[in-house]
Amino acid sequence: MPSPSDVERELRGAALRVTRPRVAVLSVVDENAHADTDAIIVLARRRLGAVSHQAVYDVLRTLTDVGLVRRIQPPGSVARYEARVGDNHHHAVCRACGAIADVDCAVGHPPCLTASDDAGFDIDEAEVVYWGHCPGCATAPDVLSPAARQQRGTT
């Protein structure tokens, strides 16, 4: 967990002015990987007192634009934010509860940036979403389909 001075250094390193909302939002994202905007607003308000929805949205957009924060949005999910940037990691998403976990680069033919046909694009990032059930949901008797339970031998 970065200290306030680390967060200020990150902001200055990205040529951004250090403001209380930016420090609060970046700190919240650092401490709460994959938080959605509503959660970030609540947690930023705990640090700052009053801060508008629009201010948090503006800060998130700015932090994303300069690369200090990554915005992810798995299909069917609201946007989530994380401070783990620049390493091309992927995500596993639980179909039942929506939990998201970081997954390091896909294995196989490295790097996972290599597309079988890039259609002429200069590809600089690959985004892979693995879908399944988190450990808690995978053991819940009423979450998995009968076929999935049979496959896991949990019928």
Rosetta blueprint (number, residue, H / E / L):
1 M L
2 P L
3 S L
4 P H
5 S H
6 D H
7 V H
8 E H
9 R H
10 E H
11 L H
12 R H
13 G H
14 A L
15 A L
16 L L
17 R L
18 V L
19 T L
20 R H
21 P H
22 R H
23 V H
24 A H
25 V H
26 L H
27 S H
28 V H
29 V H
30 D H
31 E H
32 N L
33 A L
34 H L
35 A E
36 D E
37 T H
38 D H
39 A H
40 I H
41 I H
42 V H
43 L H
44 A H
45 R H
46 R H
47 R H
48 L H
49 G L
50 A L
51 V L
52 S L
53 H H
54 Q H
55 A H
56 V H
57 Y H
58 D H
59 V H
60 L H
61 R H
62 T H
63 L H
64 T H
65 D H
66 V L
67 G L
68 L L
69 V L
70 R E
71 R E
72 I E
73 Q L
74 P L
75 P L
76 G L
77 S L
78 V L
79 A L
80 R E
81 Y E
82 E E
83 A L
84 R L
85 V L
86 G L
87 D L
88 N L
89 H L
90 H E
91 H E
92 A E
93 V E
94 C E
95 R L
96 A L
97 C L
98 G L
99 A L
100 I E
101 A E
102 D E
103 V E
104 D L
105 C L
106 A L
107 V L
108 G L
109 H L
110 P L
111 P L
112 C L
113 L L
114 T L
115 A L
116 S L
117 D L
118 D L
119 A L
120 G L
121 F L
122 D L
123 I L
124 D L
125 E L
126 A L
127 E L
128 V L
129 V E
130 Y E
131 W E
132 G E
133 H L
134 C L
135 P H
136 G H
137 C H
138 A H
139 T L
140 A L
141 P L
142 D L
143 V L
144 L L
145 S L
146 P H
147 A H
148 A H
149 R H
150 Q H
151 Q H
152 R H
153 G L
154 T L
155 T L
